[in-house]
Amino acid sequence: MFDNRITPQWITELKENEIFVFGSNLQGMHGGGAALIAFRKFGAVMGQGTGLQGQSYGIPTMHGGPEAIKPYVDEFIEFARQHSELTFLVTPIGCGIAGFTVEEMAPLFKDAAEVSNIWLPKSFWVVICND
């Protein structure tokens, strides 16, 4: 199903066509976790909480539960479908500072399994494939 589309555990650099997908907050205050890495290394913009920014893509995870996050994940998946020239490396969004479990977040990405340019953390694939 996923053809080894597993996001590397540590991302320190990106190829020209790769996008670092991280959990953000709606205010775009990229002060910690993957958001801070996105800001420091991959072009995330302070004050922009969602969407493409440099070589990164923010998905808000700090404003509610999984049901509040899902529309942003769906928007991301559609964006990735429309940009097949890019490879999107999704970090374990929501599973750090936001405090969600992999079991809560991974199902939001089930539709991403059908999008060949979206890579997910191995832990997300385990949940999706066993769902």
ChimeraX attribute file (.defattr): number of C-alpha atoms within 10 A of each C-alpha:
attribute: neighborCount
match mode: 1-to-1
recipient: residues
	/A:1	9
	/A:2	15
	/A:3	8
	/A:4	10
	/A:5	19
	/A:6	18
	/A:7	20
	/A:8	14
	/A:9	10
	/A:10	7
	/A:11	12
	/A:12	9
	/A:13	10
	/A:14	14
	/A:15	9
	/A:16	9
	/A:17	11
	/A:18	16
	/A:19	22
	/A:20	28
	/A:21	27
	/A:22	26
	/A:23	28
	/A:24	32
	/A:25	20
	/A:26	16
	/A:27	14
	/A:28	19
	/A:29	17
	/A:30	23
	/A:31	15
	/A:32	13
	/A:33	15
	/A:34	22
	/A:35	30
	/A:36	17
	/A:37	19
	/A:38	27
	/A:39	21
	/A:40	13
	/A:41	16
	/A:42	21
	/A:43	16
	/A:44	29
	/A:45	20
	/A:46	15
	/A:47	12
	/A:48	17
	/A:49	23
	/A:50	23
	/A:51	19
	/A:52	19
	/A:53	19
	/A:54	15
	/A:55	21
	/A:56	26
	/A:57	26
	/A:58	30
	/A:59	28
	/A:60	26
	/A:61	28
	/A:62	19
	/A:63	13
	/A:64	10
	/A:65	14
	/A:66	18
	/A:67	11
	/A:68	13
	/A:69	19
	/A:70	18
	/A:71	14
	/A:72	18
	/A:73	21
	/A:74	17
	/A:75	14
	/A:76	23
	/A:77	22
	/A:78	14
	/A:79	13
	/A:80	19
	/A:81	17
	/A:82	10
	/A:83	12
	/A:84	14
	/A:85	11
	/A:86	17
	/A:87	19
	/A:88	26
	/A:89	24
	/A:90	24
	/A:91	23
	/A:92	23
	/A:93	28
	/A:94	24
	/A:95	17
	/A:96	15
	/A:97	15
	/A:98	18
	/A:99	11
	/A:100	17
	/A:101	13
	/A:102	19
	/A:103	15
	/A:104	15
	/A:105	23
	/A:106	23
	/A:107	18
	/A:108	19
	/A:109	20
	/A:110	18
	/A:111	13
	/A:112	22
	/A:113	19
	/A:114	13
	/A:115	15
	/A:116	16
	/A:117	20
	/A:118	25
	/A:119	24
	/A:120	25
	/A:121	19
	/A:122	17
	/A:123	14
	/A:124	25
	/A:125	23
	/A:126	13
	/A:127	16
	/A:128	18
	/A:129	12
	/A:130	6
	/A:131	10
